[in-house]
Amino acid sequence: MLVTPRYGEALGWAFALHKNQRRDGKDVPFVAHLLAVSSLVWEDGGNEDQAIAALLHDAIEDASQTHGSIASRFGDAVADIVRDCTDPAKVHGSPCPAPWLEAKRSFIASLEQMPAASLLVTAAEKAHNARDHVLDGRRDPSSWQRASAGLEASTWYYRELHQQLSRQLPGSRSVELLGTAVCDLLALPDFCRLVPAGIDPIEWAASYLQRQQIPNC
């Protein structure tokens, strides 16, 4: 697997776009997440286009870039992956964003038609986020109050992602890491306290939509 100067250029541009940003609720440079996701893509057998897209996967959402601006630097293949990884509600100039749950259900549904090249980057990004949530939650349970969704909703989301990605990317290292993070979420004492006595934590997580009285499409 060859690494060309394009990857170095992408590293520099990702730094320029995100250098003043931090991870949500933490004093950690946002570029740490981009580097971690790109590393997971390389380790999962991804190519340079996918590794570059991993560095830029939040450029549309968080840095006001467009498919065109990314394609002009790194080509359509990279830009297409970044677009696939982007929450449409967070695109610059979009109407008011959808509620968290609606947006996540829409994203899960989109995985069915997502190309394999984009799925690999998505799996790496979700695996890193899920693992980060687990480690933060173990050290500081109040961290869930700073998240976009609480512990219960997040556990449902990551479990649904893992189930879908397992079907579409069998053998993926990132999907395996995501599955480990889901197991760790289900085992967190704070999650177990939410589960009624006699109910399996997996069943409780799976029933989240039903308990919100939302049809599970």
N, C-alpha and C positions, 0 to 999 in steps of 0.2 A: 504494500500500500504506500504510494508516493504522496508526499506532502509538498505542494508547490507554493510559490510566493503568494498565490491567491489567499491561502489560509492565513498567512501573516497579515495581509491587507485587511481581511475580515476581522482579525483580532484587533487591529488598530481602530477600525471603524466602530466595532462594538464598544470599545473603550470610550471613544469620543461621544457616542450616542448616549451611553448610560453612566458616565463617570461620576455624575452628581446624584445618582439614585442609590437607594438603600433597599435591602430586603424588608418586606412589610413587618413593622413592629420591632425591627432589630437594627443595630448599628453595624451591619455587615454590608460591604459594597455589593451592589446588584450584579456586578460583573462576576462575582464568585459563582453565582448560579449559572450564568451563561457558560463559564468555563467548565463547570461540573457537568452540565448537560452535553456539551460538545465532547467531553472526555468519555461519557457513557456511550455516545453514538459511535465514536471510534472503536471502543472496546466491544461493541455489539456488532461489529462487522460493517459499519457504515462507511460510505465513501466520502471524498472530500466535499462534494456538494452538500451532503447531509450534515457533515460536521460544521460547515460554514453556516448552513441554515440554523443549526442549533445555536451558534453564537448570536444569530440575528433573529431568533424566534419571537422575541418581544419587540422588535424594532417598529412594527406597525402599531401594536397596542400601546407601547410606552414611550416611543420616540418619534411619533408623527411621521413615520416613513410610509411609503406606498409600495405596492407591487412593482410599479414602474421604476421607482428610485432604486429598489434593490436589484431588479433585473438589469438596470443600466450598468451596475457595478459587477454583478456576479452571475448574470444570466437568468433565463426563465426558470430553469430547474430549481435553483435555490429560491427564487422568489415564490414559486408555486408552493414549495414546502412551507415557507414562512406564512404564506396566506392560509394554508390549511391548518396551521397551528394557532391561528389568530381567532380570538373571540370576536365575532362580527359586531357585537354590541360595543366593543371598545375601539373600533376603528375611528380614527379622527374624522369628525364631521357626521358621525352616525347620529340617529335620533336617540332619545333617552334610552339608556341600557335596560335590558330586560332584568327582571328579578333574578337573583342568584340561581335559584332552583330551576327556573325556566331555561336560563342560559346553559346550565350544566346538562340538563336533559337533551337540549338541542345539540350540544357538542357530542354527547355520547351517541346520539342517533347518527351524527355525521360520520362517525368512524366506519360505519358499514361500507360507505362508498369512497373512503379515503385511500389514496394510493399507498402501496407498501413503503415507498420512500419516505412519505410523510408520517406514516404510522410509527416508523422506527424512531424518528425525532420526538414525536408525541409521547411515546413510551418512556424515553429517556427523561423528558421534562417532567412528566407526571411522577416517575419513580423518584427523582430527586426532590420534588416538592413534598411527596408523601413521607419520605424518609426524614426530611427536615422537620415536618410537623410532628412526627413521632418523637424525635430527639428533643425538640423544644417542649413537647407536652410532658415528657418524663421529668425534665428539669424544672419546668414551671407550668403547672396545670392552668394557670390564668392566661397562658399564651393563647388559648382557644378563644378568649374574649376579644382578642385583637385580630382574629382571622375573619375572612369574609363570611364564613359560615361557622357554626359551632362544631363541636366534636362529633355529634351524632350525624349531622348532615354530611360532614366531610368524610366520615367513615363509609357512609352509603355511597358517596360519589366515587371514592377510590376503589371500593369493592366492585362497583359496576364497571369502571374503567378496566380493572384487572380482568374481569370475566370476558369482556368484549375483546380486549387486546390478546388474551390468551388464545382465543379462537382464531384470530387473524395473524398473530405473530408467534406461532409455537416455536419454542427453542430460544426466544429472545432473552438475553441476559437482563435487559432493562425491565421486561415484563416479570421476570423472576424476582428482581429486586422490588418491584411494585407489590408483588404478591406477599413478599416477606413483610413489607411495611404495613399492608392491610392486616396481616395476622397480628402484628405488633399493636396496631390501633385497636383491634378487637380485644386484646389482652390488657390494655391500659386500665388501671384501677378506676379511673374516672369514667371510662366507658362502661365497665362492668357494673358500676353503681347505677347506671341508667337502665340496665336490663332487669326486668321483673324476675323474681325468683322462679326457677323452673324453666325459664326460657333460654334457649341456646343463643349466645351472642350473635352468631352468624344469621340465625333466623330473625333476630331483632333488627339487625342492620338491613337485611333484605326487605323487611316490611316497612321501611321508613316512608316510602311514598303512600302506601296504604294508610298508614297512621296519620299522614297529612291530608287524607281524603282526596288524593290526587290519583287519577287512573294511571296505571303503569302500562304505557303503550308498548 
